[in-house]
């Protein structure tokens, strides 16, 4: 494992974009429908149990949370969970506005990881995130989590189906399977994060 990710640490949380760290360096954001396994994925990728807060209660992440991946100019970003979070509609709209502003305005954002439960991929909310990423011209990794919940053949079929659905996007979008429980899929994620955070000129 790249030692950088083990050295990832909390930097700050922002309820507004002007509370974010300086817009310089490079950062990769993680987004996902509530309870898709986003926090668990971040924790496994960084080989830390409690870096990102996990909860059985949807909508636990209510701010944009910035982590320094070894150094402050290389960051991982945990975006608020979207979907069926049990919060007021006004709060949901506030989160959506915050995420839209972040995705469109943040110059240091070089990649977006959209975390989806492999059993329920490409929901309306996932499609909205893809639309935002398309408008903002961001590279995307679709990370299909909870792969352990399906038999191997069914998991491969779901991966193939999602890859077909986004094939028209070309190389801008990649699709990978992942399981925090079985620790599957970490290496491809690390390789892509390395490419995004430390591009070879």
C-alpha positions as CSV (number, residue, x, y, z in Angstrom):
1,X,0.0,0.0,0.0
2,X,1.2,3.5,-0.8
3,X,2.3,4.9,2.6
4,X,0.7,8.3,1.7
5,X,-2.8,7.0,2.2
6,X,-1.9,5.5,5.6
7,X,-0.6,9.0,6.5
8,X,-3.9,10.6,5.6
9,X,-5.3,12.9,8.3
10,X,-8.2,15.2,8.9
11,X,-7.6,18.7,7.7
12,X,-10.9,20.6,8.1
13,X,-14.7,20.5,7.5
14,X,-16.5,23.1,5.6
15,X,-20.2,24.0,5.6
16,X,-19.5,26.6,3.0
17,X,-17.1,26.7,0.1
18,X,-15.3,29.7,1.6
19,X,-14.4,27.6,4.6
20,X,-12.5,25.1,2.4
21,X,-8.7,24.9,2.3
22,X,-6.9,27.2,-0.2
23,X,-7.9,26.2,-3.8
24,X,-4.4,24.9,-4.8
25,X,-2.7,21.6,-5.1
26,X,-4.8,18.6,-6.2
27,X,-7.7,16.8,-4.6
28,X,-10.1,13.9,-5.3
29,X,-13.6,14.0,-4.0
30,X,-15.8,11.0,-2.9
31,X,-19.5,11.3,-3.3
32,X,-22.3,8.7,-2.9
33,X,-25.9,8.0,-2.0
34,X,-26.4,7.7,1.8
35,X,-25.4,4.2,3.0
36,X,-23.6,3.3,-0.2
37,X,-20.5,2.6,1.8
38,X,-18.6,5.8,1.1
39,X,-17.0,6.2,4.5
40,X,-16.1,2.6,4.8
41,X,-14.4,2.8,1.3
42,X,-12.4,5.9,2.4
43,X,-11.3,4.1,5.6
44,X,-10.1,1.0,3.7
45,X,-8.4,3.0,1.0
46,X,-6.4,4.8,3.7
47,X,-6.0,1.7,5.9
48,X,-7.5,3.5,8.8
49,X,-10.6,2.3,10.8
50,X,-12.1,5.7,11.8
51,X,-10.7,8.3,9.5
52,X,-14.1,8.9,7.9
53,X,-17.1,8.6,10.2
54,X,-19.3,5.6,9.5
55,X,-22.8,5.2,10.6
56,X,-25.9,3.1,10.0
57,X,-27.9,6.4,10.0
58,X,-28.1,7.8,6.5
59,X,-26.8,11.4,6.0
60,X,-24.2,11.4,8.7
61,X,-21.7,13.4,6.7
62,X,-23.3,16.9,6.6
63,X,-20.3,19.0,5.6
64,X,-17.5,18.8,3.0
65,X,-14.6,17.1,4.9
66,X,-11.1,17.5,3.7
67,X,-8.3,15.1,4.5
68,X,-4.6,15.6,3.7
69,X,-3.2,12.6,1.8
70,X,0.3,12.8,3.3
71,X,0.7,16.5,2.5
72,X,-1.8,19.4,2.6
73,X,-1.6,20.0,-1.2
74,X,-2.8,16.4,-1.9
75,X,-6.3,15.9,-0.5
76,X,-9.1,13.4,-0.3
77,X,-12.5,15.0,0.1
78,X,-15.6,13.4,1.7
79,X,-18.8,15.0,0.3
80,X,-22.2,14.9,2.1
81,X,-24.1,11.7,1.4
82,X,-27.1,12.3,-0.9
83,X,-30.4,10.5,-1.3
84,X,-32.7,9.4,1.5
85,X,-31.0,11.1,4.4
86,X,-33.5,11.8,7.1
87,X,-33.1,15.6,7.2
88,X,-35.3,18.5,6.3
89,X,-35.8,19.2,2.6
90,X,-34.2,22.7,3.1
91,X,-31.0,21.0,4.4
92,X,-30.9,18.6,1.5
93,X,-31.2,21.5,-1.0
94,X,-28.4,23.3,0.9
95,X,-26.2,20.2,0.6
96,X,-27.0,19.9,-3.1
97,X,-26.1,23.6,-3.7
98,X,-22.9,23.2,-1.7
99,X,-21.9,20.1,-3.8
100,X,-22.8,21.7,-7.1
101,X,-20.7,24.8,-6.2
102,X,-17.8,22.7,-5.1
103,X,-17.8,20.5,-8.3
104,X,-18.1,23.5,-10.6
105,X,-15.8,26.0,-8.9
106,X,-13.1,24.0,-7.2
107,X,-10.0,24.3,-9.5
108,X,-7.9,21.9,-7.5
109,X,-10.5,19.1,-8.0
110,X,-9.0,16.6,-10.4
111,X,-11.1,13.6,-10.0
112,X,-14.5,12.4,-8.5
113,X,-15.2,9.0,-7.0
114,X,-18.9,8.2,-7.1
115,X,-19.6,5.4,-4.6
116,X,-22.6,3.2,-5.5
117,X,-24.0,0.1,-3.9
118,X,-23.4,-2.6,-6.5
119,X,-26.9,-3.9,-5.9
120,X,-28.5,-0.5,-6.8
121,X,-26.2,1.3,-9.2
122,X,-26.9,4.5,-11.3
123,X,-29.8,5.8,-9.2
124,X,-31.3,9.2,-10.0
125,X,-28.9,10.8,-7.6
126,X,-25.9,9.0,-9.1
127,X,-27.0,10.3,-12.5
128,X,-27.2,13.8,-11.1
129,X,-23.6,13.5,-9.9
130,X,-22.6,12.2,-13.4
131,X,-24.3,15.2,-15.0
132,X,-22.5,17.6,-12.7
133,X,-19.2,15.9,-13.4
134,X,-19.9,16.1,-17.2
135,X,-20.7,19.8,-16.9
136,X,-17.6,20.4,-14.9
137,X,-15.5,18.2,-17.1
138,X,-14.2,16.0,-14.2
139,X,-12.7,12.6,-14.5
140,X,-14.8,10.0,-12.6
141,X,-14.4,6.6,-11.0
142,X,-17.6,4.7,-10.4
143,X,-16.9,2.6,-7.4
144,X,-19.4,-0.3,-7.0
145,X,-19.2,-1.2,-3.3
146,X,-20.5,-4.1,-1.2
147,X,-19.4,-6.5,-3.9
148,X,-19.4,-9.2,-1.2
149,X,-23.2,-9.0,-1.1
150,X,-23.5,-10.7,-4.5
151,X,-22.2,-13.9,-5.9
152,X,-19.2,-13.5,-8.3
153,X,-21.2,-14.0,-11.5
154,X,-23.9,-11.5,-10.4
155,X,-21.2,-9.0,-9.4
156,X,-19.4,-9.3,-12.7
157,X,-22.8,-8.9,-14.6
158,X,-23.5,-5.7,-12.6
159,X,-20.0,-4.3,-13.4
160,X,-20.5,-5.1,-17.1
161,X,-23.9,-3.5,-17.1
162,X,-22.6,-0.2,-15.6
163,X,-19.7,-0.2,-17.9
164,X,-22.0,-0.4,-20.9
165,X,-24.2,2.3,-19.5
166,X,-21.3,4.8,-19.4
167,X,-19.4,3.5,-22.4
168,X,-20.3,6.7,-24.4
169,X,-18.3,8.8,-22.0
170,X,-15.0,7.3,-23.2
171,X,-11.9,7.2,-20.9
172,X,-13.3,10.0,-18.7
173,X,-15.2,7.4,-16.6
174,X,-13.9,4.2,-15.1
175,X,-15.8,1.5,-13.3
176,X,-14.4,-0.7,-10.5
177,X,-15.8,-3.2,-8.0
178,X,-15.1,-2.9,-4.3
179,X,-15.7,-4.5,-1.0
180,X,-14.7,-3.0,2.3
181,X,-15.6,-6.3,4.1
182,X,-13.4,-8.5,1.9
183,X,-10.8,-5.7,1.2
184,X,-11.3,-6.1,-2.6
185,X,-10.6,-3.5,-5.2
186,X,-8.1,-1.3,-3.2
187,X,-5.2,-1.6,-5.6
188,X,-7.0,-0.2,-8.7
189,X,-8.3,2.7,-6.6
190,X,-4.8,3.5,-5.3
191,X,-3.4,3.4,-8.9
192,X,-6.0,5.9,-10.1
193,X,-5.6,8.1,-7.1
194,X,-1.9,8.1,-7.7
195,X,-2.5,9.1,-11.3
196,X,-4.8,11.9,-10.4
197,X,-2.8,13.3,-7.4
198,X,0.6,12.8,-8.9
199,X,0.3,13.0,-12.7
200,X,3.3,12.2,-14.8
201,X,4.0,15.1,-17.2
